Amino acid sequence: MQFVKNTWTKLIFLLLICCLPLIASSVGNTINVIEVDSIINPVSAEYIVDSIKTSEKESAQCLIIKLDTPGGLDTSMRQIIKEMRIMASRNSEEINEAVEDGKRRMAKLAADAAALGE
């Protein structure tokens, strides 16, 4: 009985690994990266905000922001955070849909695997 349990666990794990690319492909297939190596000022804030908007328009999977900064203007940092919050709330519905789609696919795969075992 232990052999059957381990076999099913391995099969489900394998199916999960195989489905991850399908789930990820529904979100986007590019990762954008920017680098900021200066103080945060209106120019760097505009660069970051524009990069966030561009990533959203391109349906990028994510935007990685590499920061090496001692800090900067409070208003510029608040502008960046505000834009991040706006994008996070816009994308939450898309992310929830992708997660639910992934759950449906996994349930179907698990049901198909169970049917094969009968």
Summary of the structure (lengths in Angstrom):
residues: 118
radius of gyration: 20.8
end to end distance: 14.7
largest distance: 65.1
contacts: 295
relative contact order: 0.16
helix: 71%
strand: 12%
